[in-house]
Amino acid sequence: MKKILFFLALLMCTLFSTQGMTDDSYKIVFETMDCSGNTGFATVGPGEIYKIGNGDCTNPEDPGKKLKQLLVHDGSGSYKVYTLTQEEAGNVMLDVKEYMKSRKGVLDRSDAIIISH
């Protein structure tokens, strides 16, 4: 069920995101979960992520594990905080690492210039 919801949300983000269509930068999509067990999705750019730290509560689906907090620069000197499971935090970190490896590969293979704004 979660996989179906994930793919539907991903499809909706790609079809209906006007900002995503005009801004051609890479985005990371991940599932959020609050302390009550409510879930959702969020999309952020890899360069906006500040860090992932320990959350304040345990995962309602797995009480033996704490939730994680993802801090994202909001552009005004503050941070948006997203709460996610430990597994999803690991997925976000892998996505960022793969993105950075791809950027490095482009630079290593050519004289390309990456312009970020």
C-alpha positions in Angstrom: 0.0 0.0 0.0 2.8 2.4 0.9 4.5 1.7 -2.4 1.4 2.5 -4.3 0.9 5.8 -2.4 4.6 6.6 -3.0 4.3 6.1 -6.8 1.0 8.1 -6.9 2.5 11.0 -5.0 5.6 10.9 -7.2 3.5 10.9 -10.3 1.4 13.8 -9.0 4.6 15.8 -8.2 5.9 15.3 -11.7 2.6 16.1 -13.5 1.3 18.9 -11.4 4.4 20.7 -10.1 4.6 24.0 -12.0 7.7 25.1 -10.0 9.3 21.8 -10.8 8.7 22.2 -14.5 10.1 25.8 -14.6 13.0 25.1 -12.3 15.0 22.3 -13.9 16.9 21.3 -10.8 17.1 17.9 -9.2 14.7 17.2 -6.3 14.5 14.5 -3.7 11.1 13.1 -2.8 10.7 11.4 0.6 7.9 10.2 2.9 7.4 12.0 6.2 5.9 10.7 9.4 4.9 12.6 12.5 4.9 11.3 16.1 1.2 10.3 15.7 2.0 8.1 12.7 0.5 10.4 10.1 2.4 10.2 6.8 2.9 12.5 3.8 5.5 13.5 1.2 7.9 16.3 0.8 10.2 17.4 -2.0 13.5 19.3 -1.5 16.6 20.1 -3.4 19.8 18.3 -2.3 21.6 21.6 -1.8 18.8 22.8 0.6 19.4 20.0 3.1 21.4 21.0 6.2 21.5 17.8 8.2 19.6 14.8 9.6 19.5 14.4 13.3 17.6 12.5 16.0 13.9 13.3 16.4 12.0 13.8 19.6 9.7 10.8 19.5 9.6 7.1 18.6 8.2 5.6 15.4 4.6 4.6 16.2 4.9 1.7 13.8 8.2 0.5 15.4 8.4 1.7 19.0 12.0 0.5 19.3 13.3 3.1 16.8 13.3 6.9 17.1 12.2 9.1 14.2 14.7 11.3 12.5 14.5 15.1 11.7 15.6 16.5 8.4 16.6 20.2 8.6 16.2 22.1 5.3 17.3 25.7 4.6 14.1 27.8 4.0 15.9 30.7 2.4 15.2 33.2 5.2 18.0 32.0 7.6 15.8 29.5 9.3 15.1 25.8 8.7 12.1 23.7 7.9 11.9 20.5 9.9 10.7 17.2 8.4 10.2 14.1 10.6 10.9 10.8 8.9 11.7 7.2 9.8 15.3 6.0 10.1 14.9 4.0 6.9 13.6 7.0 4.9 16.5 9.1 6.4 18.9 6.5 5.0 17.2 6.7 1.6 17.5 10.5 1.6 21.2 10.3 2.4 21.7 7.7 -0.4 19.9 10.0 -2.9 22.1 12.9 -1.9 25.2 10.8 -2.3 24.2 9.5 -5.7 23.3 13.0 -6.8 26.7 14.4 -5.8 28.5 11.4 -7.4 26.6 12.1 -10.6 27.6 15.8 -10.5 31.2 14.9 -9.9 31.1 12.4 -12.8 29.8 15.1 -15.2 32.7 17.4 -14.1 35.2 14.6 -14.4 34.1 13.6 -17.9 33.9 16.9 -19.6 34.6 20.6 -19.5 30.9 21.2 -18.4 30.0 24.0 -16.1 27.2 23.4 -13.6 25.3 26.6 -12.9 23.2 26.6 -9.7 21.0 29.5 -8.6 
